[in-house]
Amino acid sequence: MDPKGTGTHRILEKIEVCLESGIDTFDHADLYGGCGNEERFGAEFDPLMKVH
C-alpha cells in the first residue's frame, strides 16, 4: 500500500515520474488491484498522452 494514497492524483504522479525516468512499461496484474488497475491507470494515462 502506498502511504501517500491511491487516489487519481497519486496515480498520475507515479505515471509522470516513471515516464520522466524512461520507464514506459507497466504491469497491471490482477493481483495488484483486484481487476481494477487497468481501468484506473487508463483513466489517468489517456489525458496525459494527449498532452505529450
C-alpha positions as CSV (number, residue, x, y, z in Angstrom):
1,M,0.0,0.0,0.0
2,D,1.2,3.5,-0.9
3,P,1.5,5.7,2.3
4,K,0.8,8.7,0.1
5,G,-2.5,7.3,-1.1
6,T,-4.0,5.6,-4.1
7,G,-6.2,8.4,-5.5
8,T,-6.2,9.5,-9.1
9,H,-3.8,12.4,-8.3
10,R,-1.3,9.9,-6.9
11,I,-1.7,7.5,-9.8
12,L,-1.0,10.4,-12.3
13,E,2.0,11.5,-10.2
14,K,3.5,8.0,-10.4
15,I,2.9,7.7,-14.1
16,E,4.6,11.0,-14.7
17,V,7.7,10.1,-12.6
18,C,8.0,6.8,-14.5
19,L,7.8,8.4,-17.9
20,E,10.3,11.1,-17.0
21,S,12.6,8.4,-15.8
22,G,12.3,6.5,-19.1
23,I,10.1,3.8,-17.7
24,D,7.3,3.1,-20.3
25,T,6.0,-0.3,-19.5
26,F,3.6,-1.0,-16.7
27,D,2.4,-4.3,-15.1
28,H,-1.3,-4.5,-14.5
29,A,-1.6,-7.9,-13.0
30,D,-5.0,-8.6,-11.3
31,L,-3.1,-9.4,-8.2
32,Y,-2.2,-5.7,-7.8
33,G,-5.6,-4.2,-7.8
34,G,-8.5,-6.6,-7.8
35,C,-9.1,-6.3,-11.5
36,G,-9.4,-2.5,-11.3
37,N,-5.8,-1.4,-12.0
38,E,-6.1,-1.2,-15.8
39,E,-9.2,0.9,-15.7
40,R,-7.8,3.4,-13.1
41,F,-4.5,3.5,-15.0
42,G,-6.2,4.2,-18.3
43,A,-8.3,6.9,-16.9
44,E,-5.2,8.8,-15.9
45,F,-2.9,7.8,-18.7
46,D,-5.2,8.7,-21.6
47,P,-5.3,12.5,-20.9
48,L,-1.6,12.5,-20.1
49,M,-0.8,11.2,-23.5
50,K,-2.8,13.9,-25.2
51,V,-0.6,16.5,-23.5
52,H,2.7,14.8,-24.5
